[in-house]
Each structure stands twice: as structure tokens, then as C-alpha cells.
Amino acid sequence: MIPDFRDDGYLPEGIHIVTEAEITFRFGSGTPRRRRLIIRLRRWLELSRQTHARRFLVDGSFVTANDEPRDIDAVVLLADDFEQQVSTGLAAALELEEMLLTRRPEEIFAAEDTRDWNDWVEFFSRTREADGRRKGLLEVDL
Amino acid sequence: MITSAAEYEKAEQELRDLQQRLELLQRSNPIGSKGFTKAGIRKMIARLHEELAIFDGSEEARQPQLH
């Protein structure tokens, strides 16, 4: 279950495990901007599942109380054989590969092992608030 | 989007940390290894450079600092 926002509009610190349905219901409606962003996210999730990705993290102003979020950031922990899937020409792997290697889109990032994943979690848990407070992130259960 | 000098400093710190992380990765993983992770870090570095540049050229950046 997704916790309530803190008073500052962020989720409580930590990783909150959610389903695609929960994130869609809570964050993907309400404004046209949110509906546009959820379509993008659902495509990334689809590609991640098709390539047997291990974990999927969601951040950005999309998961804040902001009605008009600017962006939605995501990190995908790739399957061990992802490079092989690309080499064999699996369509989902090729599409995801292009997203990960280029700036189109500029909001999805790869992790190839647990250390990379933890580094991204550390990075995205930061805020730019003066007191250095940290925020919560969502992990979609693939 | 950066909207204040304080956020600008935080973004600069994020940039330094990412550059350090990329250097470490490059040292421990030769060309052709961990390419997807390196690409992501580079992508975020580029994004931060862009955010910093936009603020540098903005009206807010030209305002006198209060601290």
C-alpha cells in the first residue's frame, strides 16, 4: 500500500513496494499531465517484464503531491541476460536498449547489479531541500 | 528545475557525486562492460548540466543573494 504524503509533499523515506494498478490509480489520473506520464511508465513496465527485469524503481515529481508533475524517473534492474536478449534481436530488449542508451527518453536509467541499484536508490532518495531531508521512492512489483 | 541558489548548490553536489561514480565505474569496468549503467549516469549528468545552465541564464540567478 502506498503511504500518505508527508506535509512537504514527498512520500515517507524508504522504498515502498507497489503494484502497477496501485501506482496507476494513485498517481496516474487526476490531471491530463499525470495521465500522459502514466502511459509512458506503463510502457516501460511492459518492456521490463518482457525482458525479465529484476526490479523497477519510480521517482520524480510524478510521485509527489504535485498536481502538474514535470517528470517521472525510473530505474530498471536488468536481467542478467539482457545483453544476450539484445544480441538475439528480441524486440522488447532492442526498444528498451535504445531508451537506456539515449536521452529519448531522458528519465529511465539502468542498473546492472545490486550495487548499481543501491547507488541509484541513494541518488534518487535525495531532495534539494535546504535541510537535506530524504524522500521515499516506489518500487513496482514486476 | 532549479529555482534558487540553494538548489543550484545541491544540484552541483549531485553532479560531482555522479561524476565520481562514473569515474569509479570506468576504472573498475573496462570499455564494453556495464555500458547500460554508465549510459544512465551520463544521461543524468547531461540533464544536470542542462538544469544548471538554464538557471545560470535565468532572471533568478541574477537576483542578489540574501545570505
Backbone of each chain as ProteinMPNN parsed JSONL, in Angstrom:
{"seq_chain_A": "MIPDFRDDGYLPEGIHIVTEAEITFRFGSGTPRRRRLIIRLRRWLELSRQTHARRFLVDGSFVTANDEPRDIDAVVLLADDFEQQVSTGLAAALELEEMLLTRRPEEIFAAEDTRDWNDWVEFFSRTREADGRRKGLLEVDL", "coords_chain_A": {"N_chain_A": [[0.838, -1.195, 0.0], [0.455, 2.243, -0.754], [1.885, 4.786, 1.107], [0.571, 7.756, 2.788], [1.287, 11.129, 1.724], [3.96, 13.082, 3.139], [3.873, 16.167, 5.065], [5.382, 17.842, 3.523], [4.913, 17.1, 0.967], [6.267, 14.979, -0.117], [6.814, 11.4, -0.328], [7.042, 9.246, 2.565], [10.344, 8.495, 3.786], [12.21, 5.818, 2.292], [11.799, 2.654, 0.528], [8.89, 1.894, -1.115], [6.905, -0.783, -1.828], [4.91, -1.441, -4.589], [2.027, -2.23, -6.636], [1.449, -2.273, -10.201], [-1.16, -1.521, -10.695], [-1.842, -0.126, -8.373], [-0.127, 2.114, -8.459], [-0.99, 3.279, -10.777], [-3.629, 3.95, -10.183], [-3.32, 5.672, -7.986], [-1.492, 7.689, -8.821], [-1.728, 8.117, -11.529], [-3.913, 9.417, -12.579], [-6.267, 12.118, -12.545], [-5.048, 14.544, -13.511], [-4.52, 15.755, -16.882], [-1.79, 15.8, -17.452], [-0.703, 13.948, -15.635], [-1.939, 11.677, -16.601], [-0.75, 11.437, -19.059], [1.88, 10.892, -18.299], [1.632, 8.446, -16.96], [1.048, 6.69, -18.979], [3.454, 6.576, -20.318], [5.052, 5.412, -18.289], [3.801, 2.915, -18.006], [4.407, 1.671, -20.371], [7.182, 1.386, -20.112], [7.2, -0.399, -18.014], [6.016, -2.605, -19.175], [7.924, -3.315, -21.117], [10.005, -3.919, -19.409], [9.049, -6.149, -18.047], [8.789, -7.919, -20.176], [11.411, -8.364, -20.773], [12.271, -9.635, -18.584], [13.174, -8.155, -16.376], [14.64, -7.434, -13.164], [14.037, -5.641, -11.032], [12.183, -2.581, -10.426], [12.214, 0.841, -10.187], [10.573, 3.836, -9.189], [10.525, 7.335, -9.428], [10.763, 10.927, -9.191], [8.897, 14.0, -9.828], [6.459, 13.029, -10.324], [5.74, 11.173, -8.351], [5.083, 12.725, -6.192], [3.131, 15.122, -4.296], [2.487, 16.98, -6.141], [0.314, 18.395, -8.51], [0.808, 18.876, -11.171], [3.098, 17.311, -12.312], [6.51, 17.455, -13.353], [8.199, 15.444, -14.276], [8.97, 11.911, -14.588], [10.908, 9.662, -13.129], [12.798, 6.684, -13.604], [14.246, 3.552, -12.681], [15.613, 0.64, -13.933], [16.384, -2.594, -12.979], [18.25, -4.64, -14.702], [17.793, -7.831, -16.382], [20.029, -10.625, -15.993], [20.734, -11.666, -18.452], [20.331, -9.662, -20.302], [21.92, -8.343, -22.246], [22.368, -10.421, -23.983], [19.782, -10.885, -24.864], [19.447, -8.581, -26.335], [21.372, -9.006, -28.285], [20.298, -11.184, -29.602], [18.209, -10.034, -30.81], [15.69, -9.581, -29.68], [12.626, -7.946, -29.658], [11.54, -6.321, -27.559], [13.749, -5.997, -25.929], [15.473, -4.617, -27.618], [14.085, -2.226, -27.935], [14.008, -1.264, -25.32], [16.728, -1.087, -24.844], [17.493, 1.035, -26.537], [16.182, 3.133, -25.293], [17.558, 3.218, -22.895], [20.159, 3.85, -23.595], [20.114, 6.269, -24.843], [19.039, 9.76, -24.828], [16.387, 9.791, -25.146], [13.768, 8.353, -23.928], [14.73, 10.793, -21.413], [14.545, 9.947, -18.852], [14.775, 7.353, -17.902], [16.74, 4.864, -16.404], [19.465, 2.547, -16.145], [20.294, -0.258, -14.064], [22.748, -2.65, -13.407], [23.524, -4.449, -11.566], [23.202, -5.257, -8.035], [24.658, -3.382, -6.652], [24.733, -1.145, -8.386], [22.021, -0.609, -8.407], [21.555, 0.077, -5.689], [23.088, 2.402, -5.592], [21.635, 4.087, -7.291], [19.255, 4.226, -5.834], [20.138, 5.564, -3.578], [20.818, 7.998, -4.749], [18.376, 8.955, -5.86], [16.86, 9.206, -3.593], [17.448, 11.576, -2.467], [16.635, 15.021, -1.708], [16.332, 18.421, -2.791], [16.041, 20.114, -0.739], [16.795, 22.562, 1.771], [17.482, 21.526, 4.277], [18.432, 19.06, 3.754], [16.829, 16.811, 3.797], [15.463, 13.508, 3.171], [13.6, 11.475, 0.814], [10.796, 9.31, 0.009], [10.622, 6.455, -2.224], [9.162, 4.605, -4.95], [8.82, 1.152, -5.58], [7.973, -0.877, -8.183], [6.287, -3.868, -8.152], [7.301, -6.351, -10.133]], "CA_chain_A": [[0.0, 0.0, 0.0], [1.243, 3.467, -0.844], [1.575, 5.632, 2.272], [0.198, 9.161, 2.527], [2.408, 12.071, 1.613], [4.292, 13.899, 4.319], [3.402, 17.553, 4.91], [6.173, 18.538, 2.491], [4.503, 16.637, -0.353], [7.035, 13.794, -0.508], [6.482, 10.158, 0.368], [7.97, 8.963, 3.669], [11.61, 7.916, 3.33], [12.244, 4.369, 2.155], [11.254, 2.127, -0.727], [7.55, 1.356, -0.91], [6.602, -1.733, -2.897], [3.54, -1.228, -5.073], [1.672, -2.896, -7.889], [1.194, -1.338, -11.296], [-2.523, -0.998, -10.532], [-1.851, 0.876, -7.292], [0.534, 3.352, -8.893], [-1.848, 3.877, -11.803], [-4.809, 4.524, -9.524], [-2.962, 6.785, -7.088], [-0.72, 8.788, -9.431], [-1.859, 8.212, -12.979], [-5.137, 10.073, -13.035], [-6.39, 13.411, -11.848], [-4.788, 15.642, -14.457], [-4.036, 15.239, -18.175], [-0.341, 15.609, -17.362], [-0.477, 12.671, -14.952], [-2.378, 10.588, -17.484], [0.297, 11.266, -20.087], [3.068, 10.271, -17.693], [1.397, 7.039, -16.601], [1.132, 5.902, -20.222], [4.892, 6.345, -20.529], [5.524, 4.466, -17.279], [3.269, 1.57, -18.247], [5.18, 1.09, -21.476], [8.472, 0.967, -19.559], [6.968, -1.606, -17.211], [5.747, -3.695, -20.114], [9.212, -3.731, -21.682], [10.792, -4.515, -18.321], [8.53, -7.512, -17.816], [9.085, -8.765, -21.347], [12.841, -8.696, -20.769], [12.504, -10.298, -17.296], [13.931, -7.296, -15.459], [14.532, -7.921, -11.793], [13.381, -4.663, -10.155], [11.82, -1.355, -11.149], [12.077, 1.937, -9.233], [9.923, 5.031, -9.758], [10.726, 8.578, -8.675], [10.413, 12.129, -9.952], [7.79, 14.743, -9.229], [5.27, 12.191, -10.526], [5.36, 10.514, -7.097], [4.898, 13.717, -5.133], [1.754, 15.641, -4.256], [2.348, 17.976, -7.212], [-0.726, 18.056, -9.497], [1.368, 19.009, -12.518], [4.498, 16.872, -12.202], [7.365, 17.691, -14.524], [8.853, 14.258, -14.82], [8.853, 10.616, -13.918], [12.196, 8.991, -13.278], [12.7, 5.255, -13.34], [15.465, 2.739, -12.777], [15.295, -0.774, -14.145], [17.486, -3.539, -12.724], [18.133, -5.512, -15.877], [18.042, -9.269, -16.255], [21.434, -10.986, -16.235], [20.972, -11.979, -19.869], [19.762, -8.596, -21.124], [22.773, -8.112, -23.436], [22.121, -11.54, -24.89], [18.466, -10.632, -25.481], [19.678, -7.555, -27.364], [22.139, -9.644, -29.368], [19.448, -12.079, -30.389], [17.234, -9.218, -31.533], [14.366, -9.551, -29.055], [12.111, -6.593, -29.91], [11.404, -5.549, -26.317], [15.105, -5.669, -25.463], [16.014, -3.577, -28.508], [13.408, -0.957, -27.638], [14.477, -0.802, -24.01], [18.141, -0.72, -25.001], [17.584, 2.386, -27.11], [15.76, 4.088, -24.254], [18.573, 3.297, -21.838], [21.433, 4.368, -24.097], [19.961, 7.61, -25.42], [18.282, 10.679, -23.968], [14.979, 9.731, -25.547], [13.523, 9.455, -23.006], [15.884, 11.068, -20.552], [14.16, 9.685, -17.461], [14.882, 5.95, -17.488], [18.146, 4.559, -16.151], [19.69, 1.118, -15.924], [21.203, -0.825, -13.076], [23.085, -3.993, -13.89], [23.669, -5.321, -10.398], [22.636, -4.675, -6.817], [25.408, -2.172, -6.275], [24.204, -0.042, -9.21], [20.657, -0.335, -7.918], [21.658, 0.815, -4.424], [23.604, 3.75, -5.892], [20.518, 4.894, -7.805], [18.318, 4.463, -4.728], [20.735, 6.638, -2.759], [20.751, 9.246, -5.516], [17.007, 9.449, -6.026], [16.242, 9.48, -2.287], [17.793, 12.94, -2.057], [15.845, 16.169, -2.157], [17.159, 19.639, -2.834], [15.628, 20.979, 0.36], [17.952, 23.115, 2.482], [17.873, 20.714, 5.434], [18.991, 17.779, 3.301], [15.918, 15.69, 4.086], [15.35, 12.497, 2.123], [12.199, 11.179, 0.492], [10.507, 7.93, -0.32], [10.565, 6.049, -3.625], [8.289, 3.456, -5.174], [9.302, 0.036, -6.387], [6.832, -1.619, -8.733], [6.449, -5.317, -8.114], [7.199, -6.826, -11.521]], "C_chain_A": [[0.878, 1.251, 0.0], [0.884, 4.376, 0.34], [1.14, 7.036, 1.847], [1.466, 10.004, 2.366], [2.701, 12.689, 2.98], [3.755, 15.32, 4.072], [4.153, 18.287, 3.811], [5.864, 18.029, 1.078], [5.276, 15.443, -0.876], [6.475, 12.563, 0.206], [7.459, 9.96, 1.529], [9.207, 8.214, 3.161], [11.552, 6.388, 3.292], [11.715, 3.959, 0.795], [9.92, 1.468, -0.419], [7.194, 0.473, -2.112], [5.13, -1.59, -3.295], [3.286, -2.082, -6.307], [1.464, -1.823, -8.968], [-0.204, -0.714, -11.142], [-2.565, 0.094, -9.469], [-1.251, 2.207, -7.757], [-0.32, 4.062, -9.947], [-3.02, 4.602, -11.154], [-4.435, 5.769, -8.726], [-2.348, 7.98, -7.829], [-1.055, 9.04, -10.903], [-3.147, 8.821, -13.48], [-5.18, 11.444, -12.384], [-6.158, 14.58, -12.771], [-4.314, 15.032, -15.776], [-2.536, 14.963, -18.148], [-0.02, 14.259, -16.707], [-0.889, 11.492, -15.84], [-1.356, 10.346, -18.588], [1.494, 10.519, -19.522], [2.842, 8.789, -17.382], [1.45, 6.152, -17.848], [2.591, 5.559, -20.511], [5.411, 5.273, -19.561], [5.05, 3.05, -17.589], [3.98, 0.888, -19.411], [6.543, 0.596, -20.973], [8.31, -0.322, -18.747], [6.747, -2.819, -18.104], [7.07, -4.226, -20.689], [10.072, -4.426, -20.619], [10.344, -5.945, -18.048], [8.918, -8.431, -18.983], [10.558, -9.179, -21.383], [13.271, -9.311, -19.426], [13.407, -9.477, -16.378], [13.662, -7.724, -14.025], [13.772, -6.95, -10.878], [13.108, -3.379, -10.946], [11.475, -0.265, -10.135], [11.44, 3.146, -9.919], [10.138, 6.225, -8.836], [10.31, 9.752, -9.56], [9.224, 12.825, -9.312], [6.461, 14.02, -9.441], [4.813, 11.555, -9.21], [5.412, 11.486, -5.911], [3.453, 14.206, -5.199], [1.484, 16.662, -5.362], [1.294, 17.542, -8.257], [-0.193, 18.056, -10.929], [2.831, 18.591, -12.508], [5.265, 17.094, -13.502], [7.815, 16.385, -15.147], [8.538, 13.01, -14.012], [10.171, 9.906, -14.182], [12.04, 7.517, -12.937], [14.071, 4.592, -13.471], [15.029, 1.293, -12.956], [16.556, -1.607, -13.867], [17.34, -4.652, -13.759], [18.349, -6.986, -15.542], [19.517, -9.548, -16.571], [21.733, -11.178, -17.72], [20.467, -10.877, -20.81], [20.59, -8.364, -22.4], [22.551, -9.207, -24.469], [20.78, -11.373, -25.607], [18.596, -9.591, -26.596], [20.372, -8.197, -28.568], [21.271, -10.535, -30.245], [18.301, -11.334, -31.078], [15.835, -9.231, -30.964], [13.841, -8.114, -29.096], [12.038, -5.739, -28.645], [12.782, -5.112, -25.803], [15.711, -4.561, -26.312], [15.386, -2.215, -28.203], [13.897, -0.38, -26.312], [15.941, -0.357, -24.088], [18.284, 0.714, -25.521], [17.198, 3.444, -26.076], [16.866, 4.294, -23.222], [19.864, 3.974, -22.312], [21.332, 5.792, -24.641], [19.217, 8.505, -24.431], [16.816, 10.739, -24.388], [14.391, 8.402, -25.077], [14.723, 9.662, -22.077], [15.626, 10.689, -19.101], [14.256, 8.22, -17.044], [16.356, 5.54, -17.488], [18.296, 3.068, -15.834], [20.568, 0.867, -14.705], [21.486, -2.245, -13.549], [23.394, -4.965, -12.752], [23.165, -4.572, -9.165], [23.367, -3.407, -6.399], [24.919, -0.957, -7.073], [22.832, 0.389, -8.694], [20.713, 0.514, -6.645], [22.178, 2.234, -4.633], [22.485, 4.651, -6.412], [19.515, 5.205, -6.701], [18.837, 5.605, -3.854], [20.562, 7.98, -3.464], [19.324, 9.799, -5.542], [16.291, 9.704, -4.696], [16.527, 10.899, -1.81], [16.696, 13.925, -2.46], [16.808, 17.356, -2.235], [16.719, 20.629, -1.762], [16.871, 21.378, 1.165], [18.418, 22.223, 3.631], [18.362, 19.317, 5.043], [18.093, 16.587, 3.557], [15.836, 14.741, 2.883], [13.877, 12.141, 1.934], [12.037, 9.699, 0.141], [10.426, 7.704, -1.829], [9.602, 4.871, -3.74], [9.011, 2.393, -5.973], [8.094, -0.742, -6.877], [7.17, -3.105, -8.733], [6.232, -5.868, -9.536], [6.577, -8.229, -11.574]], "O_chain_A": [[1.909, 1.302, 0.67], [-0.287, 4.696, 0.546], [1.32, 7.439, 0.698], [2.551, 9.632, 2.813], [1.829, 12.802, 3.841], [3.248, 15.62, 2.991], [3.635, 19.24, 3.229], [6.478, 18.473, 0.107], [4.981, 14.94, -1.96], [5.762, 12.672, 1.203], [8.585, 10.455, 1.478], [9.125, 7.41, 2.232], [10.929, 5.753, 4.143], [11.246, 4.786, 0.013], [9.835, 0.587, 0.437], [7.186, 0.928, -3.255], [4.235, -1.615, -2.451], [4.217, -2.586, -6.936], [1.325, -0.636, -8.674], [-0.4, 0.468, -11.424], [-3.237, 1.112, -9.637], [-1.794, 3.278, -7.485], [-0.365, 5.291, -9.998], [-3.358, 5.724, -11.531], [-5.128, 6.786, -8.774], [-2.641, 9.132, -7.511], [-0.69, 10.081, -11.451], [-3.447, 8.753, -14.672], [-4.218, 11.866, -11.743], [-6.965, 15.509, -12.82], [-3.773, 13.927, -15.794], [-2.069, 13.999, -18.754], [0.842, 13.522, -17.185], [-0.252, 10.439, -15.822], [-1.123, 9.21, -19.001], [2.053, 9.632, -20.168], [3.755, 7.975, -17.524], [1.854, 4.992, -17.77], [2.927, 4.436, -20.888], [6.116, 4.348, -19.964], [5.812, 2.094, -17.448], [4.132, -0.334, -19.424], [7.0, -0.479, -21.36], [9.161, -1.211, -18.786], [7.231, -3.915, -17.821], [7.297, -5.435, -20.736], [10.773, -5.396, -20.906], [11.167, -6.837, -17.843], [9.322, -9.575, -18.779], [10.907, -10.214, -21.951], [14.46, -9.487, -19.161], [14.28, -10.014, -15.696], [12.617, -8.292, -13.708], [12.964, -7.375, -10.052], [13.716, -3.129, -11.986], [10.56, -0.425, -9.327], [11.73, 3.441, -11.079], [9.955, 6.132, -7.622], [9.596, 9.581, -10.548], [8.619, 12.308, -8.373], [5.458, 14.358, -8.813], [3.611, 11.414, -8.983], [5.74, 11.107, -4.787], [2.665, 13.768, -6.037], [0.362, 17.15, -5.493], [1.384, 16.447, -8.813], [-0.686, 17.324, -11.787], [3.714, 19.432, -12.678], [4.726, 16.939, -14.598], [7.818, 16.227, -16.367], [7.94, 13.051, -12.936], [10.501, 9.591, -15.325], [11.238, 7.152, -12.077], [14.921, 5.011, -14.256], [14.181, 0.791, -12.219], [17.625, -1.366, -14.427], [16.432, -5.48, -13.691], [18.998, -7.331, -14.554], [20.16, -8.807, -17.315], [22.836, -10.891, -18.187], [20.205, -11.137, -21.985], [20.037, -8.211, -23.49], [22.547, -8.953, -25.674], [20.653, -11.677, -26.793], [17.959, -9.693, -27.644], [20.001, -7.957, -29.717], [21.471, -10.632, -31.456], [17.526, -11.924, -31.83], [14.878, -8.926, -31.676], [14.506, -7.185, -28.638], [12.428, -4.571, -28.656], [12.948, -3.997, -25.308], [16.383, -3.67, -25.792], [16.065, -1.189, -28.212], [14.162, 0.817, -26.193], [16.333, 0.631, -23.468], [19.086, 1.498, -25.014], [17.811, 4.508, -25.998], [17.081, 5.405, -22.739], [20.572, 4.596, -21.52], [22.35, 6.444, -24.873], [18.821, 8.071, -23.35], [16.097, 11.662, -24.007], [14.514, 7.405, -25.789], [15.608, 8.811, -21.979], [16.395, 11.062, -18.215], [13.855, 7.876, -15.932], [17.105, 5.823, -18.422], [17.377, 2.426, -15.325], [21.449, 1.657, -14.365], [20.596, -2.949, -14.026], [23.511, -6.17, -12.973], [22.758, -3.413, -9.244], [22.765, -2.478, -5.86], [24.716, 0.121, -6.515], [22.533, 1.576, -8.566], [20.024, 1.527, -6.528], [21.762, 3.161, -3.938], [22.388, 5.819, -6.036], [18.985, 6.314, -6.634], [18.084, 6.489, -3.445], [20.2, 8.976, -2.838], [19.105, 10.98, -5.274], [15.238, 10.343, -4.67], [15.913, 11.368, -0.852], [15.944, 13.701, -3.407], [17.953, 17.277, -1.789], [16.986, 21.827, -1.86], [17.855, 20.64, 1.232], [19.611, 22.168, 3.928], [18.667, 18.495, 5.907], [18.564, 15.45, 3.534], [16.104, 15.125, 1.744], [13.028, 12.457, 2.768], [13.009, 8.957, -0.002], [10.194, 8.633, -2.602], [9.273, 4.224, -2.746], [9.727, 2.696, -6.927], [7.285, -1.213, -6.077], [8.205, -3.528, -9.25], [5.118, -5.846, -10.059], [6.412, -8.791, -12.657]]}, "seq_chain_B": "MITSAAEYEKAEQELRDLQQRLELLQRSNPIGSKGFTKAGIRKMIARLHEELAIFDGSEEARQPQLH", "coords_chain_B": {"N_chain_B": [[13.756, 21.131, -11.965], [15.732, 23.95, -11.301], [15.314, 26.402, -8.847], [16.421, 28.195, -7.119], [19.347, 29.633, -5.503], [20.235, 27.957, -3.503], [19.226, 25.462, -4.26], [20.636, 25.21, -6.575], [23.238, 24.816, -5.631], [22.916, 22.335, -4.424], [22.343, 20.784, -6.673], [24.757, 20.987, -7.996], [26.34, 19.511, -6.271], [25.168, 16.995, -6.581], [25.91, 16.544, -9.192], [28.718, 16.415, -8.982], [28.944, 14.086, -7.422], [27.887, 12.165, -9.135], [29.725, 12.272, -11.229], [31.972, 11.337, -9.948], [31.117, 8.773, -9.339], [30.868, 7.711, -11.895], [33.533, 7.796, -12.762], [34.694, 5.933, -11.006], [33.341, 3.631, -11.813], [34.254, 3.424, -14.439], [36.915, 2.906, -13.974], [36.833, 0.429, -12.698], [35.493, -1.134, -14.46], [36.059, -2.12, -17.632], [35.956, -0.678, -20.996], [32.943, -1.449, -22.655], [31.897, -2.933, -20.702], [29.381, -2.908, -18.239], [27.913, -1.023, -19.629], [25.276, -0.068, -19.858], [24.644, 0.948, -17.374], [26.599, 2.941, -17.115], [25.797, 4.586, -19.218], [23.384, 5.544, -18.254], [24.208, 7.074, -16.071], [25.697, 9.011, -17.382], [23.644, 10.186, -18.821], [22.117, 11.321, -16.793], [23.998, 13.12, -15.825], [24.214, 14.846, -18.015], [21.664, 15.895, -17.999], [21.655, 17.279, -15.586], [23.641, 19.19, -16.092], [22.299, 20.67, -17.979], [20.131, 21.656, -16.494], [21.522, 23.265, -14.667], [22.662, 25.122, -16.405], [20.412, 26.385, -17.447], [19.428, 27.639, -15.169], [21.598, 29.314, -14.609], [21.369, 31.157, -16.654], [19.068, 32.427, -16.015], [16.598, 34.791, -14.789], [16.302, 34.624, -12.038], [18.826, 33.84, -11.176], [20.244, 36.128, -11.414], [19.435, 37.712, -9.408], [20.196, 39.502, -6.34], [21.86, 37.726, -3.724], [20.454, 36.599, -0.656], [21.798, 35.591, 1.486]], "CA_chain_B": [[14.083, 22.502, -12.319], [16.363, 24.667, -10.193], [14.619, 27.69, -8.688], [17.102, 29.068, -6.151], [20.79, 29.396, -5.378], [20.424, 26.793, -2.621], [19.004, 24.267, -5.082], [21.76, 25.177, -7.52], [24.368, 24.181, -4.932], [22.584, 20.9, -4.268], [22.484, 20.148, -7.988], [26.2, 20.88, -8.26], [26.833, 18.378, -5.475], [24.685, 15.782, -7.273], [26.747, 16.392, -10.387], [30.043, 15.93, -8.546], [28.815, 12.694, -6.968], [27.691, 11.303, -10.319], [30.986, 12.211, -11.973], [32.851, 10.453, -9.176], [30.595, 7.401, -9.51], [31.208, 7.293, -13.256], [34.987, 7.533, -12.798], [34.931, 4.653, -10.314], [32.832, 2.558, -12.685], [35.146, 3.294, -15.596], [38.162, 2.306, -13.517], [36.657, -0.98, -12.339], [34.842, -1.87, -15.552], [36.616, -1.66, -18.903], [35.008, -0.329, -22.06], [32.151, -2.607, -23.068], [31.309, -3.565, -19.522], [28.478, -2.001, -17.51], [27.597, 0.073, -20.552], [23.944, 0.499, -19.63], [24.715, 1.761, -16.151], [27.384, 4.148, -17.438], [24.97, 5.442, -20.072], [22.403, 6.205, -17.388], [24.882, 8.121, -15.281], [25.997, 10.106, -18.329], [22.378, 10.834, -19.16], [21.75, 12.187, -15.668], [24.978, 14.213, -15.801], [23.812, 15.788, -19.068], [20.444, 16.567, -17.545], [22.019, 18.243, -14.541], [24.332, 20.31, -16.749], [21.268, 21.471, -18.64], [19.402, 22.37, -15.442], [22.403, 24.314, -14.131], [22.812, 26.146, -17.439], [19.163, 27.149, -17.529], [19.357, 28.547, -14.015], [22.647, 30.334, -14.792], [20.911, 32.19, -17.574], [17.729, 32.886, -15.652], [16.455, 36.033, -14.022], [16.509, 34.306, -10.618], [20.261, 33.764, -10.889], [20.813, 37.484, -11.396], [18.974, 38.427, -8.216], [21.179, 39.485, -5.252], [21.644, 36.661, -2.747], [20.071, 37.101, 0.666], [22.671, 35.083, 2.562]], "C_chain_B": [[14.645, 23.215, -11.097], [15.708, 26.041, -10.071], [15.317, 28.627, -7.709], [18.586, 28.728, -6.112], [21.064, 28.163, -4.517], [20.243, 25.495, -3.419], [20.133, 24.1, -6.107], [22.953, 24.463, -6.886], [24.128, 22.689, -4.742], [22.776, 20.165, -5.606], [23.959, 20.001, -8.365], [26.801, 19.704, -7.501], [26.408, 17.055, -6.108], [25.582, 15.485, -8.479], [28.135, 15.84, -10.021], [29.973, 14.457, -8.147], [28.662, 11.738, -8.152], [28.989, 11.161, -11.113], [31.97, 11.273, -11.275], [32.427, 8.989, -9.359], [30.96, 6.861, -10.889], [32.702, 6.96, -13.368], [35.309, 6.193, -12.151], [34.499, 3.483, -11.188], [33.771, 2.329, -13.87], [36.452, 2.618, -15.202], [37.992, 0.797, -13.276], [36.009, -1.814, -13.442], [35.327, -1.337, -16.892], [35.533, -1.313, -19.92], [34.259, -1.583, -22.501], [31.51, -3.323, -21.903], [30.511, -2.518, -18.743], [28.074, -0.791, -18.358], [26.25, 0.717, -20.292], [23.935, 1.398, -18.385], [25.473, 3.052, -16.422], [26.551, 5.117, -18.279], [23.954, 6.214, -19.235], [23.023, 7.327, -16.58], [25.207, 9.306, -16.183], [24.73, 10.904, -18.676], [21.971, 11.792, -18.031], [22.715, 13.361, -15.549], [24.581, 15.283, -16.825], [22.588, 16.587, -18.636], [20.746, 17.628, -16.494], [22.746, 19.445, -15.128], [23.306, 21.26, -17.37], [20.48, 22.297, -17.611], [20.228, 23.529, -14.902], [22.533, 25.461, -15.132], [21.559, 27.011, -17.532], [19.059, 28.124, -16.356], [20.39, 29.669, -14.151], [22.16, 31.494, -15.657], [19.593, 32.818, -17.178], [17.762, 34.192, -14.871], [16.749, 35.796, -12.539], [17.988, 34.327, -10.255], [20.883, 35.147, -10.793], [20.352, 38.299, -10.194], [20.059, 38.404, -7.154], [20.838, 38.396, -4.241], [21.352, 37.247, -1.37], [21.008, 36.625, 1.77], [24.115, 35.418, 2.308]], "O_chain_B": [[14.106, 23.101, -9.997], [15.564, 26.758, -11.061], [14.849, 29.744, -7.491], [19.023, 27.692, -6.613], [22.009, 27.417, -4.772], [21.017, 24.55, -3.265], [20.52, 22.983, -6.449], [23.594, 23.62, -7.513], [25.047, 21.882, -4.887], [23.31, 19.057, -5.643], [24.356, 19.009, -8.977], [27.66, 18.991, -8.018], [27.193, 16.108, -6.165], [25.954, 14.341, -8.74], [28.647, 14.926, -10.667], [30.855, 13.674, -8.5], [29.233, 10.647, -8.165], [29.315, 10.081, -11.605], [32.7, 10.521, -11.92], [33.261, 8.097, -9.511], [31.318, 5.692, -11.03], [33.082, 5.968, -13.99], [36.1, 5.412, -12.681], [35.198, 2.475, -11.29], [34.045, 1.191, -14.252], [37.03, 1.858, -15.979], [38.872, -0.001, -13.599], [35.981, -3.043, -13.369], [35.024, -0.197, -17.244], [34.355, -1.615, -19.728], [34.856, -2.642, -22.695], [30.68, -4.214, -22.088], [30.94, -1.371, -18.615], [27.918, 0.318, -17.847], [26.094, 1.923, -20.483], [23.304, 2.454, -18.361], [25.044, 4.129, -16.009], [26.599, 6.328, -18.068], [23.699, 7.392, -19.482], [22.435, 8.396, -16.424], [25.018, 10.46, -15.799], [24.759, 12.128, -18.804], [21.54, 12.918, -18.279], [22.305, 14.471, -15.213], [24.612, 16.477, -16.529], [22.492, 17.791, -18.877], [20.178, 18.721, -16.505], [22.507, 20.582, -14.721], [23.435, 22.482, -17.293], [20.201, 23.476, -17.827], [19.718, 24.631, -14.701], [22.515, 26.631, -14.749], [21.647, 28.23, -17.678], [18.659, 29.277, -16.522], [20.101, 30.827, -13.848], [22.497, 32.654, -15.419], [19.052, 33.648, -17.909], [18.8, 34.625, -14.371], [17.355, 36.632, -11.869], [18.364, 34.771, -9.171], [21.928, 35.322, -10.166], [20.805, 39.423, -9.979], [20.784, 37.415, -7.045], [19.667, 38.17, -3.936], [21.93, 38.259, -0.975], [21.015, 37.188, 2.865], [24.98, 35.068, 3.111]]}, "name": "protein", "num_of_chains": 2, "seq": "MIPDFRDDGYLPEGIHIVTEAEITFRFGSGTPRRRRLIIRLRRWLELSRQTHARRFLVDGSFVTANDEPRDIDAVVLLADDFEQQVSTGLAAALELEEMLLTRRPEEIFAAEDTRDWNDWVEFFSRTREADGRRKGLLEVDLMITSAAEYEKAEQELRDLQQRLELLQRSNPIGSKGFTKAGIRKMIARLHEELAIFDGSEEARQPQLH"}
